């Protein structure tokens, strides 16, 4: 689900999903709550990524199977940076303009970049999203090709998040 929670009340205020243009990988930002500390400028989010790939090994290739999945259930991010990420994604919908956003606060790392990565893009003009996430010594990274439809899905989820924190 790209926008909002679902009818089962999954505990998230909103979600923003960024799929790969092949549909086999995704990154999701899930708004849990405003962090209890201070002025409300911090948000508690869950960050997850997953991907599928053709079966590896000596057997005959079947369909896609789960390839990786990681979740960081409690990252603190800046609400100001989330608003800026939304604006960057919206701008990139027009011309796939590269951007880099740093949302993490303190020991929490959440960097989202859009730009060309030769190892993930099929075409020279196709951008890739790179997500780096971590807390203290634990860290994960994923990168995958995206197109405007992928960015639109993320922008819609971020729009709901931004409306909830203002």
FIPA-100083 format. One line per 2 residues: number of its first residue (from 1); their letters; for each residue x, y, z of N, C-alpha, C, O, CB. Coordinates in Angstrom, 3 decimals. Atoms other than C-alpha are relative to their C-alpha. Glycine has a CB too. Layout:
<pts>
NUM = a = X,Y,Z,X,Y,Z,X,Y,Z,X,Y,Z,X,Y,Z | ... .
</pts>
This chain:
<pts>
1 = xx = 0.847,-1.176,0.000,0.000,0.000,0.000,0.888,1.232,0.000,1.805,1.331,0.816,-0.962,0.001,1.217 | -0.862,-1.159,0.151,1.502,3.306,-1.028,-0.352,1.122,0.956,0.544,1.754,1.513,-0.064,0.500,-1.403 .
3 = xx = 0.407,-1.166,-0.757,-0.504,5.851,0.884,-0.865,-0.423,1.171,-1.784,-1.231,1.035,-0.747,0.994,-0.891 | 0.817,0.244,-1.180,-1.865,5.753,4.398,0.122,-1.407,0.523,0.831,-2.235,-0.048,-1.423,0.290,-0.301 .
5 = xx = 0.052,1.342,-0.559,-2.482,2.734,6.559,-1.067,-0.784,-0.718,-1.664,-0.295,-1.678,-0.270,0.030,1.517 | 1.082,0.751,0.607,-4.878,-0.010,5.687,-1.094,-0.242,1.024,-0.989,0.202,2.168,0.512,-1.329,-0.572 .
7 = xx = 1.158,0.155,-0.860,-8.166,-1.100,7.170,0.284,-0.863,1.223,-0.521,-0.891,2.153,-1.133,-0.591,-0.782 | -0.332,0.829,-1.148,-6.434,-3.486,9.558,0.680,0.794,1.101,1.079,0.211,2.110,0.885,-1.141,-0.426 .
9 = xx = -0.655,-0.842,-0.989,-4.954,-0.547,11.492,1.374,-0.559,0.354,1.589,-1.054,1.460,-0.866,0.125,1.259 | -1.323,0.579,-0.178,-1.335,-1.601,11.072,0.921,0.813,0.896,2.090,0.457,1.048,0.640,-0.174,-1.320 .
11 = xx = -0.796,-0.775,-0.935,-0.102,1.060,13.495,0.810,1.128,-0.615,1.485,1.853,0.114,0.907,-0.897,0.705 | -0.734,-1.075,0.656,1.400,3.435,10.923,-0.949,1.141,-0.323,-2.097,0.921,-0.709,0.697,-0.506,-1.280 .
13 = xx = 0.805,-1.169,0.357,0.138,6.966,10.404,-0.053,0.178,-1.510,-1.069,0.610,-2.055,0.563,1.265,0.661 | -0.076,-0.124,1.460,1.260,6.932,6.757,1.196,-0.805,-0.494,2.105,-1.135,0.267,0.117,1.500,-0.440 .
15 = xx = -1.079,0.738,0.652,3.509,5.081,4.315,0.355,0.698,-1.308,-0.505,1.279,-1.970,-0.407,-1.486,-0.255 | -0.449,-0.493,1.301,5.589,6.207,1.348,0.888,-1.082,-0.605,1.986,-1.341,-0.113,0.769,1.380,0.127 .
17 = xx = -0.714,1.116,0.636,6.716,3.388,-0.948,0.646,0.475,-1.295,0.035,1.201,-2.079,-0.961,-1.190,-0.279 | -0.706,-0.264,1.240,9.304,3.710,-3.694,0.338,-1.340,-0.643,1.259,-2.020,-0.190,1.286,0.855,0.246 .
19 = xx = -0.308,1.262,0.679,9.229,0.716,-6.054,1.071,0.207,-1.070,1.273,1.323,-1.546,-1.272,-0.597,-0.631 | -0.906,-0.065,1.154,11.875,-0.074,-8.643,-0.857,-0.022,-1.262,-2.020,-0.423,-1.214,1.039,-1.194,0.006 .
21 = xx = 0.817,-0.009,1.213,10.764,0.339,-12.243,-0.287,-1.413,-0.500,-1.194,-1.595,-1.312,0.693,0.804,-1.092 | 0.311,1.381,0.366,10.914,-3.463,-12.646,-1.034,-0.612,0.938,-1.621,-1.651,0.636,1.267,-0.844,0.008 .
23 = xx = 0.946,0.516,-0.983,8.716,-3.936,-9.585,0.582,-1.071,0.906,-0.121,-1.575,1.781,-1.193,-0.547,-0.697 | -0.577,1.086,-0.793,11.134,-6.455,-8.068,0.674,0.459,1.293,1.031,-0.367,2.133,0.994,-0.742,-0.830 .
25 = xx = -0.606,-0.545,-1.219,12.590,-4.143,-5.392,-0.833,1.179,0.468,-1.538,1.809,-0.320,1.484,0.429,-0.240 | 0.712,-1.168,-0.520,11.137,-1.503,-3.103,0.631,0.480,1.295,1.353,-0.247,1.976,-1.480,-0.325,0.225 .
27 = xx = -0.406,-0.656,-1.236,11.877,0.870,-0.264,-1.261,0.616,0.573,-2.062,1.183,-0.171,1.137,1.084,-0.235 | 1.202,-0.575,-0.606,9.221,1.962,2.219,0.361,0.746,1.280,1.112,0.256,2.123,-1.044,-1.100,0.296 .
29 = xx = -0.124,-0.844,-1.180,9.153,4.732,4.791,-1.360,-0.019,0.676,-2.366,0.320,0.052,0.459,1.474,-0.363 | 1.269,0.131,-0.728,6.477,4.184,7.480,0.016,0.922,1.212,0.820,0.742,2.127,-0.246,-1.476,0.439 .
31 = xx = 0.079,-0.961,-1.097,5.533,7.045,9.791,-0.700,-0.637,1.190,-1.863,-1.030,1.100,-0.741,1.284,-0.442 | 0.561,0.601,-1.209,4.987,5.707,13.306,-0.598,1.062,0.914,-1.742,0.936,1.350,1.073,-0.793,0.749 .
33 = xx = 0.485,-1.062,-0.893,4.685,8.889,15.408,0.999,1.138,0.032,2.138,1.013,-0.418,-0.244,-0.540,1.430 | -0.941,-1.078,-0.318,6.166,12.209,16.299,0.805,-0.466,1.188,0.259,-1.068,2.113,-0.733,1.367,0.299 .
35 = xx = -0.833,0.421,-1.128,9.088,11.590,18.600,-0.413,0.796,1.234,-0.697,1.989,1.130,1.523,0.199,-0.311 | 0.491,-0.671,-1.203,8.149,12.422,22.186,0.872,1.145,0.477,0.406,1.980,1.252,-0.135,-0.986,1.094 .
37 = xx = -0.910,-1.021,-0.506,11.167,14.655,22.738,-0.270,1.370,-0.602,-0.368,1.514,-1.821,1.425,-0.401,-0.274 | -0.068,-1.409,0.354,10.847,18.415,22.623,-1.064,0.576,-0.907,-2.262,0.426,-0.667,1.238,0.234,-0.607 .
39 = xx = 0.836,-0.904,0.779,9.408,20.557,19.889,-0.782,-0.651,-1.134,-1.429,0.058,-1.905,0.840,1.063,-0.558 | 0.753,0.658,1.065,7.909,17.943,17.564,0.689,0.006,-1.345,0.078,-0.348,-2.354,-1.319,0.640,-0.140 .
41 = xx = -0.695,-0.035,1.283,10.581,18.388,14.901,0.601,-1.353,-0.375,1.156,-1.507,-1.463,1.090,1.047,0.035 | -0.499,1.332,0.296,11.570,14.722,15.130,-1.164,-0.963,-0.198,-2.211,-0.843,0.436,0.925,-0.495,1.124 .
43 = xx = 1.018,1.001,0.284,9.602,11.798,13.748,0.600,-1.380,0.211,1.786,-1.597,-0.039,-0.552,0.151,-1.445 | -0.414,1.389,-0.132,9.797,8.108,14.548,-0.540,-0.744,-1.209,-1.750,-0.783,-1.435,-0.509,-0.637,1.344 .
45 = xx = 0.401,0.718,1.212,9.758,6.057,11.351,0.579,-1.407,0.006,1.563,-1.704,0.684,0.455,0.762,-1.263 | -0.531,1.325,0.294,10.224,2.483,10.289,0.410,0.033,-1.461,-0.312,0.565,-2.305,-1.054,-1.153,0.296 .
47 = xx = -0.518,0.011,1.361,12.307,1.937,7.171,0.221,-1.452,-0.404,0.815,-2.226,0.348,1.325,0.832,-0.119 | -0.124,1.381,0.457,12.177,-1.264,5.131,0.315,-0.030,-1.489,-0.065,0.864,-2.245,-1.289,-0.792,0.294 .
49 = xx = -0.276,0.223,1.410,13.468,-2.566,1.837,-0.046,-1.502,-0.251,0.314,-2.309,0.606,1.382,0.606,-0.417 | 0.051,1.417,0.367,12.922,-5.830,0.032,0.187,-0.141,-1.500,-0.039,0.794,-2.268,-1.338,-0.643,0.444 .
51 = xx = -0.198,0.239,1.416,13.723,-7.398,-3.277,-0.189,-1.466,-0.345,-0.078,-2.354,0.501,1.377,0.461,-0.423 | 0.141,1.353,0.536,13.107,-10.433,-5.416,0.979,-0.158,-1.158,1.361,0.817,-1.804,-1.472,-0.283,-0.463 .
53 = xx = -0.938,0.278,1.073,15.421,-12.114,-7.895,-0.287,-1.404,-0.497,-0.907,-2.205,0.201,1.485,0.150,0.473 | 0.106,1.373,0.484,15.481,-15.183,-10.081,0.814,-0.905,0.911,1.830,-0.490,1.470,0.485,-0.117,-1.474 .
55 = xx = -0.687,0.960,-0.852,16.530,-18.280,-8.175,1.449,-0.146,-0.415,1.753,-0.277,-1.601,-0.697,-1.352,-0.043 | -1.424,0.224,0.272,20.288,-18.628,-7.895,0.301,-1.477,0.218,-0.454,-2.183,0.888,0.909,0.900,0.913 .
57 = xx = -0.408,1.377,-0.225,22.065,-21.926,-8.003,-0.006,-0.794,-1.284,-0.047,-0.236,-2.381,-0.898,-0.657,1.016 | -0.142,0.877,1.154,22.241,-24.908,-10.289,-1.327,-0.475,-0.555,-1.372,-1.061,-1.637,0.834,-1.181,0.362 .
59 = xx = 1.296,0.454,0.491,18.530,-25.589,-10.606,-0.464,0.861,-1.165,0.024,1.974,-1.361,-1.040,0.023,1.124 | 0.579,-0.748,1.108,16.562,-24.493,-13.631,-0.678,1.253,0.543,-1.334,1.220,1.584,-1.010,-0.873,-0.796 .
61 = xx = 0.574,-1.264,-0.446,15.478,-20.891,-13.354,-1.519,-0.089,-0.026,-2.124,-0.420,-1.046,0.490,1.170,-0.883 | 1.455,-0.042,-0.094,11.905,-20.639,-12.147,-0.443,1.442,-0.045,-0.057,2.187,-0.946,-0.507,-0.694,1.290 .
63 = xx = 0.462,-1.380,-0.078,10.208,-17.423,-11.168,0.830,0.789,0.991,1.917,0.375,1.392,-1.472,0.051,0.388 | -0.657,-0.835,-0.997,11.165,-14.669,-8.801,-0.230,-0.579,1.388,-1.298,-1.110,1.691,-0.515,1.452,-0.074 .
65 = xx = 0.080,0.455,-1.388,11.880,-15.587,-5.190,0.534,1.122,0.893,1.285,1.973,0.417,0.810,-1.339,0.215 | -0.550,-1.027,-0.896,12.594,-13.419,-2.120,1.528,-0.031,-0.030,2.134,-1.100,0.047,-0.513,-0.207,1.449 .
67 = xx = -1.453,-0.097,0.118,16.187,-12.185,-2.381,0.620,0.704,1.199,1.666,0.279,1.690,0.374,0.732,-1.277 | -0.486,-0.695,-1.189,16.670,-9.724,0.481,-1.152,0.744,0.656,-2.159,1.052,0.018,1.150,0.976,-0.358 .
69 = xx = 0.972,-0.815,-0.732,14.713,-7.884,3.147,0.689,0.520,1.247,1.351,-0.230,1.964,-1.296,-0.819,0.363 | -0.500,-0.570,-1.239,15.739,-5.490,5.887,-0.980,1.035,0.524,-1.692,1.690,-0.237,1.387,0.624,-0.207 .
71 = xx = 0.915,-0.928,-0.672,13.828,-3.395,8.418,0.749,0.665,1.149,1.427,-0.002,1.931,-1.285,-0.738,0.519 | -0.456,-0.758,-1.157,14.907,-0.679,10.817,-1.267,0.599,0.622,-1.813,1.567,0.094,1.073,1.126,-0.397 .
73 = xx = 1.318,-0.365,-0.521,11.853,-0.284,13.075,-0.083,1.321,0.747,-1.186,1.817,0.976,-0.461,-1.054,0.888 | 0.117,-1.247,-0.747,12.779,2.872,14.957,1.144,0.964,-0.269,2.124,1.036,0.473,-0.071,-0.293,1.467 .
75 = xx = -0.957,-1.039,0.358,14.717,5.607,13.247,-0.595,1.362,0.305,-1.780,1.603,0.073,0.397,-0.101,-1.488 | 0.421,-1.383,-0.172,14.526,9.229,14.238,0.415,0.789,-1.226,1.570,0.742,-1.650,0.604,0.617,1.288 .
77 = xx = -0.297,-0.831,1.162,14.280,11.579,11.283,-0.512,1.412,0.250,-1.396,1.635,1.078,-0.632,-0.596,-1.288 | 0.383,-1.402,-0.104,13.944,15.313,10.924,-1.260,0.264,-0.824,-1.329,-0.109,-1.995,1.154,0.915,-0.466 .
79 = xx = 1.216,-0.323,0.757,10.477,16.540,9.957,0.307,1.015,-1.101,-0.295,0.961,-2.174,-1.097,0.551,0.943 | -0.392,-0.979,1.018,12.094,19.448,8.088,0.614,-0.717,-1.204,0.317,-0.382,-2.351,1.004,1.032,0.587 .
81 = xx = -0.628,0.755,1.093,14.192,16.990,6.058,-1.032,-0.819,-0.770,-0.897,-0.999,-1.981,1.099,-0.925,0.549 | 1.061,0.746,0.685,11.069,14.927,5.288,-0.757,0.914,-0.960,-1.079,0.511,-2.078,-0.974,-0.626,1.024 .
83 = xx = 0.664,-0.978,0.865,9.364,18.044,3.895,0.884,0.312,-1.215,0.391,0.426,-2.337,-0.321,1.302,0.791 | -0.928,-0.271,1.104,12.485,18.762,1.813,0.096,-1.186,-0.954,0.200,-0.994,-2.165,1.390,0.342,0.546 .
85 = xx = -0.005,1.183,0.858,12.553,15.160,0.534,-1.228,-0.001,-0.905,-1.118,-0.275,-2.100,0.043,-1.288,0.849 | 1.226,-0.054,0.796,8.936,15.518,-0.606,0.156,0.998,-1.142,-0.209,0.704,-2.281,-1.208,0.378,0.883 .
87 = xx = -0.194,-1.028,1.037,9.827,18.721,-2.486,0.987,-0.483,-1.073,0.773,-0.240,-2.261,0.511,1.319,0.638 | -0.987,0.512,0.960,12.871,17.051,-4.111,-0.605,-1.056,-0.909,-0.363,-1.054,-2.116,1.208,-0.580,0.734 .
89 = xx = 0.635,1.043,0.811,10.843,14.049,-5.254,-0.977,0.640,-0.986,-1.014,0.253,-2.154,-0.735,-1.035,0.903 | 0.944,-0.690,0.899,8.140,16.343,-6.688,0.730,0.673,-1.157,0.297,0.578,-2.305,-0.819,1.047,0.779 .
91 = xx = -0.778,-0.659,1.061,10.771,18.364,-8.604,0.545,-1.030,-0.991,0.562,-0.789,-2.198,1.164,0.820,0.609 | -0.592,1.032,0.864,12.347,15.169,-9.949,-1.020,-0.649,-0.921,-0.649,-1.248,-1.930,0.661,-1.066,0.844 .
93 = xx = 1.035,0.540,0.885,9.018,14.090,-11.424,0.014,0.682,-1.360,-0.342,0.071,-2.368,-1.376,0.150,0.639 | -0.007,-0.767,1.248,9.447,16.801,-14.064,1.121,-0.427,-0.946,0.888,-0.664,-2.132,0.130,1.477,0.305 .
95 = xx = -1.144,0.227,0.887,12.944,16.051,-15.355,1.012,-1.005,0.559,2.143,-1.066,0.079,0.695,1.311,-0.270 | -0.878,0.984,-0.643,14.444,13.277,-13.148,1.289,0.649,0.502,2.373,0.071,0.415,0.334,-1.136,-0.977 .
97 = xx = -1.125,-0.746,-0.557,16.710,15.885,-11.564,0.595,-0.755,1.195,-0.146,-1.153,2.093,-0.447,1.422,0.425 | -0.627,0.693,-1.123,19.256,14.233,-9.218,-0.171,0.792,1.298,-0.270,2.019,1.278,1.490,-0.235,-0.283 .
99 = xx = 0.026,-0.649,-1.311,19.025,14.966,-5.494,0.597,-0.933,1.038,0.733,-2.136,0.816,-1.443,0.402,0.394 | -0.486,0.768,-1.145,20.460,13.848,-2.175,-0.689,0.550,1.236,-0.694,1.761,1.459,1.569,0.077,0.135 .
101 = xx = 0.685,-0.402,-1.222,18.499,13.915,1.095,0.547,-0.784,1.179,0.717,-2.001,1.108,-1.520,-0.207,-0.128 | -0.432,0.621,-1.252,19.749,13.220,4.607,-1.082,0.261,1.032,-1.309,1.403,1.432,1.394,0.555,0.478 .
103 = xx = 1.108,-0.134,-0.934,16.886,12.540,7.007,0.338,-0.413,1.422,-0.286,0.068,2.367,-1.149,-0.803,-0.478 | -0.324,0.542,-1.315,18.514,10.711,9.912,0.499,1.052,0.969,1.062,2.071,0.570,1.025,-1.076,-0.132 .
105 = xx = -0.416,-0.906,-1.064,19.213,12.402,13.238,0.862,-0.786,0.986,0.535,-1.918,1.339,-1.236,0.644,0.717 | -0.869,0.657,-0.973,22.046,11.566,15.639,0.617,-1.251,-0.587,1.176,-1.217,-1.683,-0.774,-0.344,1.268 .
107 = xx = -0.593,1.254,0.475,23.159,7.945,15.306,-0.834,-0.679,-1.080,-0.413,-1.696,-1.632,0.185,-0.949,1.157 | 0.874,0.580,1.023,20.278,7.230,12.893,0.395,0.545,-1.372,0.481,1.758,-1.565,-1.497,0.311,0.304 .
109 = xx = -0.390,-0.376,1.357,21.296,7.262,9.233,-1.144,-0.342,-0.944,-1.609,-1.481,-0.969,1.317,-0.720,-0.433 | 0.935,0.256,1.088,18.767,7.627,6.437,0.310,0.994,-1.111,-0.079,2.161,-1.055,-1.494,0.119,0.477 .
111 = xx = -0.380,-0.811,1.156,20.164,8.940,3.163,-0.710,-0.557,-1.223,-0.678,-1.761,-1.479,1.552,0.014,-0.207 | 0.699,0.391,1.218,18.117,8.878,-0.030,0.534,0.865,-1.130,0.435,2.091,-1.088,-1.558,0.149,0.149 .
113 = xx = -0.586,-0.708,1.138,19.806,9.799,-3.309,-0.657,-0.465,-1.287,-1.030,-1.629,-1.427,1.526,-0.221,-0.062 | 0.465,0.336,1.334,18.551,9.917,-6.858,1.051,0.497,-0.976,1.425,1.669,-0.945,-1.409,0.622,-0.302 .
115 = xx = -1.006,-0.374,0.982,21.087,9.906,-9.682,0.411,-1.213,-0.812,-0.101,-2.312,-0.600,1.221,0.627,0.681 | -0.434,1.099,0.865,22.839,7.789,-12.272,0.976,-0.909,0.735,1.932,-0.439,1.352,0.648,0.545,-1.284 .
117 = xx = -0.914,1.036,-0.513,24.484,4.553,-11.094,0.139,-1.039,-1.095,-0.807,-1.781,-1.358,-0.527,-0.650,1.352 | -0.179,0.915,1.138,25.958,2.527,-13.971,-0.364,-1.454,0.307,-0.858,-2.161,-0.571,1.427,0.057,-0.467 .
119 = xx = 0.271,1.401,-0.319,25.558,-0.781,-12.117,-1.481,-0.323,0.171,-1.845,-1.497,0.228,0.726,-0.373,1.248 | 1.426,0.271,-0.176,21.795,-0.370,-11.687,-0.858,0.474,-1.157,-1.978,-0.008,-1.322,-0.480,0.639,1.256 .
121 = xx = 0.807,-0.572,1.075,20.617,1.598,-14.717,0.257,-0.706,-1.318,1.403,-0.951,-1.696,0.285,1.488,-0.145 | -0.111,0.655,1.301,19.917,-0.083,-18.020,0.372,1.026,-1.071,1.197,0.758,-1.944,-1.325,-0.714,-0.368 .
123 = xx = -0.272,-1.069,0.964,19.944,3.179,-19.974,0.838,1.086,0.670,0.778,1.282,1.883,-1.326,0.596,-0.560 | -0.856,-1.072,-0.515,22.404,6.022,-19.594,-0.800,1.110,0.684,-0.323,1.712,1.646,0.826,0.589,-1.132 .
125 = xx = 0.794,-1.094,-0.554,19.592,8.503,-18.846,-0.950,-0.442,1.118,-1.746,0.360,1.606,-0.792,0.649,-1.101 | 0.925,0.493,-1.022,17.797,6.302,-16.301,0.623,0.144,1.385,1.721,-0.360,1.623,-0.377,-1.477,-0.269 .
127 = xx = -0.551,-0.176,-1.345,18.286,7.306,-12.656,-0.238,-1.225,0.872,-1.065,-2.086,0.571,-0.608,1.229,0.661 | 0.178,1.039,-1.006,18.618,4.998,-9.703,-0.183,0.668,1.352,0.396,1.720,1.622,1.209,-0.983,0.020 .
129 = xx = 0.134,-0.436,-1.379,17.498,5.487,-6.133,0.982,-0.811,0.824,1.093,-2.026,0.660,-1.469,-0.166,0.523 | -0.914,0.663,-0.929,20.102,4.690,-3.495,-0.439,0.358,1.402,-0.571,1.535,1.736,1.492,0.415,-0.251 .
131 = xx = 0.449,-0.214,-1.367,18.987,4.252,0.097,1.035,-0.618,0.929,1.381,-1.792,0.792,-1.423,-0.612,0.242 | -0.923,0.478,-1.024,21.435,3.948,2.990,-0.675,0.248,1.332,-1.118,1.361,1.617,1.409,0.714,-0.085 .
133 = xx = 0.730,-0.092,-1.254,19.953,3.246,6.392,0.791,-0.706,1.093,1.452,-1.713,0.835,-1.417,-0.608,-0.136 | -0.693,0.686,-1.079,21.371,2.380,9.782,-0.162,0.679,1.338,-0.595,1.827,1.444,1.442,-0.115,-0.319 .
135 = xx = -0.051,-0.489,-1.369,21.627,2.789,13.507,1.276,-0.558,0.608,1.516,-1.765,0.575,-1.280,-0.419,0.829 | -1.261,0.400,-0.629,24.980,2.721,15.300,0.819,-0.846,-0.981,1.158,-0.361,-2.060,-0.266,-0.791,1.318 .
137 = xx = -0.867,0.828,0.836,26.991,-0.193,13.826,-0.754,-0.805,-1.051,-0.122,-1.435,-1.899,0.786,-0.932,0.863 | 0.787,0.743,0.987,24.132,-1.740,11.817,-0.329,0.913,-1.170,-0.757,2.052,-0.985,-1.302,-0.567,0.633 .
139 = xx = 0.188,-0.828,1.188,23.823,-0.518,8.244,-0.460,-0.863,-1.168,-0.029,-2.007,-1.308,1.302,0.745,-0.359 | 0.451,0.697,1.205,22.040,-1.531,5.036,-0.083,1.010,-1.139,-0.288,2.203,-0.915,-1.385,-0.701,0.231 .
141 = xx = 0.074,-0.860,1.178,22.045,-0.154,1.507,-0.663,-0.776,-1.124,-0.451,-1.980,-1.276,1.411,0.502,-0.428 | 0.547,0.596,1.214,20.035,-0.826,-1.612,-0.042,1.079,-1.073,-0.092,2.273,-0.777,-1.424,-0.609,0.248 .
143 = xx = 0.066,-0.912,1.135,19.949,0.724,-5.056,-0.738,-0.697,-1.125,-0.549,-1.889,-1.367,1.421,0.449,-0.456 | 0.742,0.571,1.122,17.618,0.220,-7.991,-0.461,1.105,-0.932,-0.610,2.260,-0.534,-1.205,-0.819,0.498 .
145 = xx = 0.438,-0.949,1.025,16.495,1.888,-11.209,-1.445,0.421,0.262,-2.273,-0.381,0.695,0.135,-0.620,-1.415 | 1.353,-0.548,-0.169,13.413,4.126,-11.048,-0.377,0.816,-1.229,0.475,1.171,-2.043,-0.092,0.876,1.284 .
147 = xx = 0.508,-0.876,1.056,11.247,6.107,-13.451,-1.050,0.917,0.625,-1.329,0.789,1.817,-0.604,-0.830,-1.202 | 0.959,-0.937,-0.583,8.649,8.877,-13.004,-1.186,-0.666,0.712,-1.672,-0.127,1.706,-0.519,0.897,-1.074 .
149 = xx = 1.136,0.640,-0.672,5.856,6.430,-12.094,0.389,-0.478,1.398,-0.434,-0.454,2.313,-0.521,-1.184,-0.837 | -0.494,0.411,-1.326,7.981,5.109,-9.202,0.053,1.205,0.935,-0.385,1.142,2.084,1.407,-0.657,-0.112 .
151 = xx = -0.099,-1.217,-0.811,8.682,8.634,-7.980,-1.370,0.556,0.353,-1.553,1.099,1.443,0.809,1.058,-0.734 | 1.349,-0.480,-0.285,4.997,9.544,-8.245,-0.604,-0.774,1.165,-1.251,-0.183,2.029,-0.895,-0.126,-1.245 .
153 = xx = 0.529,0.799,-1.105,4.067,6.666,-5.940,0.606,0.458,1.328,-0.101,0.576,2.329,0.286,-1.500,-0.231 | -0.614,-0.468,-1.230,6.596,7.850,-3.377,-0.485,1.405,0.360,-0.748,1.689,1.528,1.519,-0.018,-0.131 .
155 = xx = 0.443,-1.373,-0.262,5.552,11.497,-3.740,-1.383,0.029,0.634,-1.636,0.837,1.528,-0.006,0.811,-1.294 | 1.351,0.025,-0.571,1.925,10.635,-2.985,0.012,-0.418,1.469,-0.712,0.157,2.282,-0.892,-0.947,-0.798 .
157 = xx = -0.118,0.405,-1.402,2.865,8.823,0.228,0.640,1.079,0.852,0.204,1.335,1.974,0.805,-1.279,0.110 | -0.659,-1.081,-0.739,5.213,11.625,1.278,-0.941,1.184,0.204,-0.881,1.857,1.233,1.264,0.457,-0.738 .
159 = xx = 0.955,-1.097,-0.129,2.450,14.162,0.633,-0.917,-0.215,1.199,-1.192,0.724,1.946,-0.830,0.141,-1.279 | 0.834,0.302,-1.161,0.229,12.427,3.177,0.792,0.174,1.294,0.289,0.743,2.263,-0.557,-1.429,-0.096 .
161 = xx = -0.846,-0.166,-1.205,3.096,12.279,5.689,0.176,1.464,0.357,0.004,1.862,1.509,1.378,-0.644,-0.213 | -0.219,-1.427,-0.225,3.833,15.960,5.275,-1.275,0.669,0.513,-1.208,1.531,1.389,0.475,0.680,-1.295 .
163 = xx = 1.254,-0.607,-0.469,0.155,16.852,5.726,-0.276,-0.364,1.460,-0.922,0.408,2.169,-1.179,-0.450,-0.885 | 0.249,0.438,-1.376,0.100,14.906,9.017,0.931,0.665,1.013,0.599,0.755,2.195,0.147,-1.503,0.093 .
165 = xx = -0.960,-0.569,-0.945,3.150,16.605,10.520,-0.026,1.531,0.050,0.631,2.139,0.895,1.385,-0.461,-0.355 | 0.053,-1.478,-0.001,2.336,20.211,9.692,-0.998,0.498,0.989,-1.178,1.708,1.129,-0.342,0.541,-1.378 .
</pts>
